Amino acid sequence: MIIPTLATERLILRPFNLMDASVVKGLAGAFEVADTTQNIAHPYPDGMAEAWIAGHQHTYEHRQGVSLAITLAATGTLTGAISLMNMEAGHQAELGYWLGVPYWNQGICTEAGRALVEFAQGPLSLTRLHARHLSRNPASGRVLLKLGFVHEETRRNDVEKWGQLEGAEYYGCNCD
């Protein structure tokens, strides 16, 4: 199984390759990105991007998820990542994404999200998507609402980030 490439008006969502690792480390390792996500480390350890990228093919082949590089169609510039994680084939998956700081507030996440939601509904035949974000990151919630997700609940002290308990916002979207 080959990880797909998806195209939108401004973006190409493509499989990562090991040559992307240094850009991933630079973008994802920025404090502002790590601070607004649950699982990105800061500082970003050497070798982490390579290990993450190396696992993508296995994850896709076993229908556990798909991770795609968000690139600008005009230049090929890598701006971030978007993924379906913890996938249950024919049922559901969790949507996740991050963007490098220079690419915030340009509608890139929303555009990439629409393409991945369509892929989830179509070729993957998923019936439900869900997502969550730290309560202090409302920009991520706005992206999810634009994608048709519905806010389902707020959980206080739900996740630990850098030794502190934080609230999280949970969203869901039926794919019918």
Stockholm file with secondary structure:
# STOCKHOLM 1.0

chainA/1-176         MIIPTLATERLILRPFNLMDASVVKGLAGAFEVADTTQNIAHPYPDGMAEAWIAGHQHTYEHRQGVSLAITLAATGTLTGAISLMNMEAGHQAELGYWLGVPYWNQGICTEAGRALVEFAQGPLSLTRLHARHLSRNPASGRVLLKLGFVHEETRRNDVEKWGQLEGAEYYGCNCD
#=GR chainA/1-176 SS CCCCCEECSSEEEECCCGGGHHHHHHHHTSHHHHHTSSSCCSSCCTTHHHHHHHTHHHHHHTTSCEEEEEEETTTCCEEEEEEEEEEETTTEEEEEEEECGGGTTSSHHHHHHHHHHHHHHTTTCCSEEEEEEETTCHHHHHHHHHTTCEEEEEEEEEEEETTEEEEEEEEEEECC
#=GC SS_cons         CCCCCEECSSEEEECCCGGGHHHHHHHHTSHHHHHTSSSCCSSCCTTHHHHHHHTHHHHHHTTSCEEEEEEETTTCCEEEEEEEEEEETTTEEEEEEEECGGGTTSSHHHHHHHHHHHHHHTTTCCSEEEEEEETTCHHHHHHHHHTTCEEEEEEEEEEEETTEEEEEEEEEEECC
//
